[in-house]
Amino acid sequence: MTRKAQQVSRGTGTAVTPARAHSSGPVRQAVGSVIDRLGRGLGGRQPVAVLYFASSAYDPEDIVTPMADAFPDAAVIGCSTAGEFTDAVTGTGGISAVALPSGILTGALAALGDLDGDVADGTWAAVSELESCLRVSLRDLDPACHLGFVLIDGLSRAEEEVNEILGNAAPVLDIVGGSAGDDLAFDRTWVAVGHQISYRGMALLLCQTAVPFHVVKTCSFVPTGRVLRITDADVATRTVRSFDGRPAADVYAEAVGVTRDRLDDSVWMSHPLGLMINGEPWIRSPQTVTPEGHIVFYAQILPDMQVEVMRATDMVADTRAAVHDARAALGEQASGAVLFNCILRRLEMDAKQIGRPFLESFDSLPLAGFHTYGESWLGHVNQTLTGVVFG
């Protein structure tokens, strides 16, 4: 458990923004630069929570200790990535970070959960650790001034269970986050809390806010009207064997207008599937086709679930609209954000060379985040941008 940050009064009367930083290059140089830039960005204020996101090209042992030591009175969490970004830069092979100071937060706690054995036990252990320190149940906290961030091992296939447990533990709190990546190696990811590192875990950060906040969730897709019903699936491996009683790959290929042998990343990214809830899609993205004609997804699809084939829209315009809506919800007083962007969105950005327009869609809002192996808010989704904008 990281130390509880010092409590400060609300309403300081001066505008406060998060400090954010990005750096790349040799690890010691990059870490030192991030710490220095965060310190200068804080302008003498004390950080209450720090989140950092680092390329898997770096050894976490060279990052975790310096970051925790630099901010000993803050709750500090981090993870490996599939790319990093701030409002000024998006790329791979570096470190991005954001420090949330007093004036935005009044307190923060973080705990590490072990997912290597029983996922439920590890997640509940992190929740219990926070509750023990708080001496109150998470479900009893005021959702207007409390929120959570979660970073989850992106290769664990445990995101659905972790999110379900967090929803049961804190049903009225917003808990937003992303799945740790490893630069598309799909070998090993890590998360960290304070000085602790886990290669199969989850980092849970609970924040008490001094300002209003607004959750962002945007995916650039609309339904085509083609509905598929899952008739056979292996939930544990996120594999759909059949849609509508026929081989999954054949049905999906017909639905998107290509032959089965042409199913590849370009098709997946343009036509994921969406679970429609109240008219809004919650995206499940295909990953690969097995020799048997089954489709493996990046998120669970359950038997008898009905999903719609999606059609891509304008990512930059949709992101800009989501940020505009967040600002409007906060009375145009947005101070900064922490965001989680899907790796598939980053690959689309790279392919279309729209990285700079993507950053410009945030309209100079101070922020930091990373490109993830999945996004969390009310569940686990793909090809989505999630995050929190602070007032």
C-alpha positions as CSV (number, residue, x, y, z in Angstrom):
1,M,0.0,0.0,0.0
2,T,1.3,3.4,-0.9
3,R,1.1,6.1,1.7
4,K,-2.0,8.2,1.9
5,A,-1.4,11.6,0.5
6,Q,-1.8,14.6,2.8
7,Q,-5.3,15.9,2.9
8,V,-5.8,19.4,1.7
9,S,-8.8,21.8,1.7
10,R,-11.1,22.1,-1.3
11,G,-11.4,25.3,-3.3
12,T,-8.0,26.8,-3.3
13,G,-9.2,29.7,-5.5
14,T,-6.5,29.3,-8.1
15,A,-6.6,27.2,-11.3
16,V,-4.6,24.0,-11.0
17,T,-3.6,21.7,-13.8
18,P,-2.0,18.3,-13.9
19,A,1.7,18.1,-14.6
20,R,2.5,15.8,-17.6
21,A,5.7,14.7,-19.2
22,H,7.1,12.5,-22.0
23,S,10.6,11.4,-22.7
24,S,12.5,8.7,-24.6
25,G,16.0,7.5,-25.1
26,P,18.3,5.6,-22.6
27,V,16.2,4.6,-19.6
28,R,18.1,6.6,-16.9
29,Q,18.0,9.7,-19.1
30,A,14.3,9.2,-19.9
31,V,13.2,8.6,-16.3
32,G,15.3,11.5,-15.0
33,S,13.8,13.8,-17.6
34,V,10.2,12.7,-16.8
35,I,10.7,13.3,-13.1
36,D,12.3,16.7,-13.7
37,R,9.5,17.8,-16.1
38,L,6.8,16.7,-13.7
39,G,8.5,18.6,-10.9
40,R,8.7,21.7,-12.9
41,G,5.1,21.3,-14.1
42,L,3.9,21.0,-10.5
43,G,5.2,24.4,-9.8
44,G,5.9,23.8,-6.1
45,R,2.6,21.9,-5.5
46,Q,2.7,18.5,-4.0
47,P,1.6,15.6,-6.2
48,V,-1.2,13.5,-4.6
49,A,-1.1,10.7,-7.3
50,V,1.3,10.0,-10.1
51,L,0.6,7.6,-13.0
52,Y,3.3,6.7,-15.5
53,F,3.3,4.5,-18.6
54,A,6.5,3.0,-20.0
55,S,7.6,1.1,-23.1
56,S,8.3,-2.6,-22.5
57,A,11.7,-2.0,-24.1
58,Y,12.7,-0.7,-20.7
59,D,13.4,-2.9,-17.7
60,P,10.8,-1.9,-15.1
61,E,13.4,-2.3,-12.4
62,D,15.1,0.8,-13.8
63,I,11.9,2.8,-13.7
64,V,9.7,1.8,-10.8
65,T,12.1,2.6,-7.9
66,P,13.2,6.1,-9.2
67,M,9.5,7.0,-9.8
68,A,8.4,5.9,-6.4
69,D,11.4,7.5,-4.7
70,A,10.8,10.8,-6.5
71,F,7.3,11.2,-5.1
72,P,7.4,9.5,-1.7
73,D,4.2,11.1,-0.4
74,A,2.1,10.4,-3.5
75,A,0.3,7.2,-4.6
76,V,2.3,6.1,-7.6
77,I,1.2,3.5,-10.1
78,G,2.6,2.5,-13.6
79,C,2.6,-0.1,-16.3
80,S,4.1,-1.2,-19.6
81,T,2.6,0.0,-22.8
82,A,1.9,-0.4,-26.5
83,G,2.8,3.3,-27.0
84,E,2.7,6.5,-24.9
85,F,1.2,9.9,-25.4
86,T,0.6,13.3,-23.9
87,D,-1.2,16.3,-25.5
88,A,2.1,17.1,-27.2
89,V,3.4,13.8,-28.5
90,T,2.3,10.2,-29.3
91,G,4.8,7.5,-30.0
92,T,6.5,4.3,-28.9
93,G,9.6,3.5,-27.0
94,G,9.3,6.1,-24.3
95,I,7.7,7.1,-21.0
96,S,4.7,9.3,-20.4
97,A,3.5,10.4,-17.0
98,V,1.0,12.6,-15.2
99,A,1.0,14.0,-11.7
100,L,-2.2,15.1,-10.1
101,P,-1.6,17.7,-7.5
102,S,-3.3,19.1,-4.5
103,G,-6.1,21.2,-5.8
104,I,-7.2,18.5,-8.1
105,L,-7.1,15.6,-5.6
106,T,-7.3,15.7,-1.8
107,G,-6.1,12.2,-1.3
108,A,-5.1,8.9,-3.0
109,L,-4.4,5.3,-2.1
110,A,-3.1,2.5,-4.3
111,A,-2.9,-1.3,-3.9
112,L,-1.4,-4.1,-6.0
113,G,-3.5,-7.2,-6.8
114,D,-1.9,-10.6,-7.7
115,L,-3.7,-12.2,-10.7
116,D,-1.3,-15.1,-11.0
117,G,-3.4,-17.5,-9.0
118,D,-7.1,-16.9,-8.4
119,V,-8.1,-13.6,-10.2
120,A,-11.0,-13.0,-7.8
121,D,-8.8,-13.5,-4.7
122,G,-6.2,-11.1,-6.0
123,T,-8.6,-8.4,-7.0
124,W,-10.5,-8.6,-3.7
125,A,-7.2,-8.5,-1.8
126,A,-6.5,-5.1,-3.4
127,V,-10.0,-3.9,-2.6
128,S,-9.7,-5.1,0.9
129,E,-6.3,-3.4,1.4
130,L,-7.8,0.0,0.3
131,E,-10.9,-0.5,2.5
132,S,-8.7,-1.4,5.5
133,C,-6.8,1.8,5.2
134,L,-9.9,3.9,4.6
135,R,-11.9,2.1,7.3
136,V,-14.9,2.3,5.1
137,S,-16.3,0.1,2.2
138,L,-15.7,1.4,-1.3
139,R,-19.4,1.1,-1.9
140,D,-20.0,3.7,0.7
141,L,-17.8,6.4,-0.8
142,D,-19.4,9.4,-2.4
143,P,-19.2,8.9,-6.2
144,A,-19.2,12.7,-6.8
145,C,-15.7,13.1,-5.2
146,H,-14.2,9.6,-5.5
147,L,-13.0,7.7,-8.5
148,G,-10.6,4.9,-9.4
149,F,-8.0,4.1,-11.9
150,V,-7.1,0.5,-12.8
151,L,-4.1,-0.9,-14.7
152,I,-4.4,-4.6,-15.6
153,D,-2.0,-7.2,-17.0
154,G,-2.9,-7.1,-20.7
155,L,-2.1,-10.8,-21.3
156,S,-4.0,-12.2,-18.4
157,R,-7.4,-12.4,-20.1
158,A,-8.6,-11.4,-16.7
159,E,-10.0,-7.9,-17.4
160,E,-13.6,-9.0,-17.5
161,E,-13.4,-10.7,-14.1
162,V,-11.4,-7.8,-12.6
163,N,-13.9,-5.3,-13.8
164,E,-16.9,-7.4,-12.6
165,I,-15.4,-7.6,-9.1
166,L,-14.6,-3.9,-9.0
167,G,-18.2,-3.2,-10.1
168,N,-19.5,-5.4,-7.2
169,A,-17.1,-3.8,-4.7
170,A,-17.8,-0.2,-5.8
171,P,-21.0,-0.2,-7.8
172,V,-21.5,3.5,-7.8
173,L,-17.8,4.6,-8.4
174,D,-16.3,5.3,-11.8
175,I,-13.2,3.1,-12.2
176,V,-11.4,3.8,-15.5
177,G,-8.2,2.3,-16.9
178,G,-6.4,0.2,-19.4
179,S,-4.6,-3.1,-20.0
180,A,-0.8,-3.0,-19.9
181,G,0.9,-3.7,-23.2
182,D,4.3,-4.9,-24.4
183,D,4.7,-3.1,-27.7
184,L,2.9,-5.9,-29.6
185,A,5.3,-8.6,-28.5
186,F,2.5,-10.4,-26.6
187,D,5.0,-11.9,-24.3
188,R,5.0,-10.2,-20.9
189,T,3.5,-7.0,-19.4
190,W,3.9,-5.4,-16.0
191,V,2.1,-3.2,-13.6
192,A,3.5,-1.4,-10.5
193,V,2.4,0.2,-7.3
194,G,5.0,2.2,-5.4
195,H,8.1,0.1,-5.4
196,Q,6.2,-3.2,-6.1
197,I,6.3,-4.8,-9.6
198,S,4.0,-7.5,-10.8
199,Y,4.2,-9.4,-14.1
200,R,0.6,-10.7,-13.7
201,G,-1.3,-8.3,-11.6
202,M,-3.5,-5.2,-11.4
203,A,-2.8,-1.8,-9.9
204,L,-5.8,-0.1,-8.3
205,L,-5.7,3.6,-7.5
206,L,-8.4,5.3,-5.5
207,C,-8.6,9.1,-5.6
208,Q,-10.6,11.7,-3.7
209,T,-11.2,14.7,-5.8
210,A,-11.2,18.4,-5.1
211,V,-12.8,19.2,-8.4
212,P,-15.6,17.8,-10.5
213,F,-14.7,15.2,-13.1
214,H,-16.2,13.6,-16.2
215,V,-15.6,10.1,-17.7
216,V,-14.8,9.9,-21.4
217,K,-15.7,6.9,-23.5
218,T,-15.6,7.2,-27.3
219,C,-15.3,4.6,-30.1
220,S,-15.4,5.6,-33.7
221,F,-18.0,3.1,-35.0
222,V,-21.7,2.9,-35.8
223,P,-23.7,-0.3,-36.4
224,T,-24.3,-1.5,-39.9
225,G,-27.6,-3.3,-39.0
226,R,-26.1,-6.8,-39.5
227,V,-26.7,-8.7,-36.2
228,L,-24.8,-11.9,-35.4
229,R,-25.8,-14.3,-32.6
230,I,-23.0,-16.3,-30.9
231,T,-24.1,-19.9,-30.9
232,D,-20.8,-21.5,-29.7
233,A,-18.0,-19.9,-27.8
234,D,-15.1,-20.7,-25.5
235,V,-15.4,-17.8,-23.0
236,A,-12.0,-18.5,-21.3
237,T,-10.0,-18.0,-24.5
238,R,-12.3,-15.4,-26.0
239,T,-12.9,-17.6,-29.0
240,V,-16.2,-17.7,-31.0
241,R,-16.6,-21.0,-32.8
242,S,-19.9,-20.2,-34.5
243,F,-22.3,-17.4,-35.3
244,D,-25.9,-18.3,-36.2
245,G,-25.0,-22.0,-36.1
246,R,-22.2,-21.7,-38.8
247,P,-18.4,-21.4,-38.6
248,A,-17.6,-18.0,-37.2
249,A,-15.1,-16.9,-39.8
250,D,-17.4,-17.7,-42.7
251,V,-20.4,-15.8,-41.2
252,Y,-18.2,-12.8,-40.3
253,A,-16.5,-12.7,-43.7
254,E,-19.9,-12.7,-45.4
255,A,-21.2,-9.9,-43.1
256,V,-18.3,-7.6,-43.9
257,G,-18.3,-8.4,-47.6
258,V,-15.0,-10.3,-48.0
259,T,-13.9,-13.8,-48.5
260,R,-12.6,-15.7,-45.5
261,D,-9.0,-15.8,-46.8
262,R,-9.0,-12.0,-46.9
263,L,-9.7,-11.5,-43.2
264,D,-6.8,-9.5,-41.7
265,D,-6.0,-6.6,-39.4
266,S,-7.4,-4.0,-41.9
267,V,-10.8,-5.8,-41.8
268,W,-10.7,-6.3,-38.1
269,M,-10.0,-2.6,-37.4
270,S,-12.7,-1.4,-39.8
271,H,-15.4,-3.8,-38.7
272,P,-15.2,-5.0,-35.1
273,L,-18.4,-6.2,-33.4
274,G,-20.4,-4.1,-30.9
275,L,-22.6,-5.2,-28.0
276,M,-25.3,-2.6,-28.2
277,I,-26.4,-1.2,-24.8
278,N,-28.9,1.7,-24.8
279,G,-28.0,2.5,-28.4
280,E,-24.3,2.7,-27.7
281,P,-21.7,0.1,-28.9
282,W,-19.3,-1.6,-26.5
283,I,-16.6,-2.9,-28.9
284,R,-15.2,-6.4,-29.2
285,S,-12.4,-6.6,-31.7
286,P,-11.4,-9.7,-33.6
287,Q,-7.7,-10.7,-33.2
288,T,-7.2,-13.8,-35.4
289,V,-8.8,-16.7,-37.3
290,T,-7.9,-20.2,-36.2
291,P,-7.3,-23.0,-38.7
292,E,-10.7,-24.4,-37.7
293,G,-12.5,-21.2,-38.7
294,H,-13.0,-19.9,-35.2
295,I,-12.4,-16.2,-34.4
296,V,-10.3,-15.2,-31.3
297,F,-11.3,-11.8,-29.9
298,Y,-9.5,-9.3,-27.6
299,A,-12.5,-9.2,-25.3
300,Q,-15.1,-11.8,-24.2
301,I,-18.2,-12.6,-26.2
302,L,-20.6,-14.8,-24.4
303,P,-22.8,-17.6,-25.9
304,D,-26.3,-16.4,-27.0
305,M,-25.1,-12.8,-27.0
306,Q,-26.2,-10.7,-30.0
307,V,-23.7,-8.3,-31.5
308,E,-23.7,-6.0,-34.4
309,V,-21.1,-5.6,-37.2
310,M,-19.7,-2.1,-36.9
311,R,-18.6,0.4,-39.5
312,A,-15.8,2.9,-38.9
313,T,-16.3,6.6,-38.6
314,D,-13.9,9.6,-38.2
315,M,-11.7,8.9,-35.1
316,V,-10.3,12.5,-34.9
317,A,-13.8,14.1,-35.2
318,D,-15.3,11.7,-32.7
319,T,-12.4,12.3,-30.2
320,R,-12.8,16.0,-30.6
321,A,-16.6,15.7,-29.9
322,A,-16.0,13.6,-26.8
323,V,-13.6,16.2,-25.4
324,H,-16.0,19.0,-26.3
325,D,-18.8,17.2,-24.4
326,A,-16.6,16.6,-21.4
327,R,-15.7,20.3,-21.3
328,A,-19.3,21.2,-21.6
329,A,-20.3,18.9,-18.8
330,L,-17.7,20.5,-16.6
331,G,-18.8,24.1,-17.4
332,E,-15.9,24.6,-19.8
333,Q,-13.5,24.5,-16.8
334,A,-11.5,21.4,-17.7
335,S,-8.0,21.4,-16.2
336,G,-6.5,18.1,-17.5
337,A,-7.1,14.5,-18.2
338,V,-5.7,10.9,-17.9
339,L,-6.6,8.8,-20.9
340,F,-6.3,5.2,-22.2
341,N,-6.3,4.6,-26.0
342,C,-6.6,1.2,-27.6
343,I,-3.6,-0.1,-29.5
344,L,-5.8,-0.7,-32.5
345,R,-6.7,2.9,-32.6
346,R,-3.0,3.7,-32.5
347,L,-2.3,1.4,-35.4
348,E,-5.1,3.1,-37.3
349,M,-3.5,6.5,-36.5
350,D,-0.2,5.2,-37.7
351,A,-1.6,3.8,-40.9
352,K,-3.5,7.0,-41.7
353,Q,-0.8,9.3,-40.4
354,I,-3.3,11.1,-38.2
355,G,-1.3,11.1,-35.0
356,R,-0.9,14.9,-35.0
357,P,-4.6,15.6,-35.7
358,F,-5.5,13.1,-33.0
359,L,-3.5,15.1,-30.5
360,E,-4.9,18.4,-31.8
361,S,-8.4,17.0,-31.1
362,F,-7.7,17.5,-27.4
363,D,-7.5,21.3,-27.9
364,S,-4.4,21.7,-25.7
365,L,-6.0,20.0,-22.7
366,P,-3.1,18.9,-20.5
367,L,-3.1,15.1,-20.4
368,A,-1.1,11.9,-20.5
369,G,-1.9,8.4,-21.2
370,F,-0.9,5.2,-23.0
371,H,-2.0,3.0,-25.9
372,T,-3.4,-0.1,-24.3
373,Y,-4.3,-3.8,-24.8
374,G,-7.9,-3.0,-23.8
375,E,-9.8,-0.3,-22.0
376,S,-11.8,-0.5,-18.8
377,W,-14.9,1.4,-17.7
378,L,-18.0,-0.6,-16.6
379,G,-16.4,-3.5,-18.3
380,H,-13.6,-4.4,-20.7
381,V,-13.8,-3.1,-24.3
382,N,-11.6,-2.6,-27.4
383,Q,-10.9,0.1,-30.0
384,T,-12.1,2.7,-27.5
385,L,-10.7,5.8,-25.8
386,T,-11.6,5.9,-22.1
387,G,-10.4,8.3,-19.4
388,V,-11.2,11.0,-16.9
389,V,-11.3,14.8,-17.5
390,F,-10.9,16.9,-14.4
391,G,-12.7,20.3,-13.9
